[in-house]
């Protein structure tokens, strides 16, 4: 998982050339820490998944544009689409996250 910035993400999302998976978090959120650990396992299990971590304290435009309502959040922007991302807030389990992340791929 790689930390990213709102500006960097905006460029990738606008280009629509690739799939972007965004983990929205805040540093002092305990639930976010647990979700991060699960997402790290997901990345180890599926080499095709690249997850970008975004500190929502520094991403007001992202929060507003994509109506992020709480942390942690996981948003997936599919390539070639300009619609809103698929977003979940409940990181129930590693299998649940694998299914959510994989469900948009062919």
PEJOMO-V685446 format. One record per run of one state. SS is the DSSP state (~ for helix, > for strand, _ for the rest). FROM is the first residue (numbers start at 1). TO is the last residue. If there is no record, write none. Layout:
# PEJOMO-V685446
SS,FROM,TO / SS,FROM,TO
This chain:
# PEJOMO-V685446
_,1,1 / >,2,4 / _,5,5 / ~,6,15 / _,16,19 / >,20,25 / _,26,29 / ~,30,45 / _,46,50 / >,51,55 / ~,56,58 / _,59,59 / ~,60,65 / _,66,72 / >,73,77 / _,78,85 / >,86,88 / _,89,93 / ~,94,102 / _,103,106
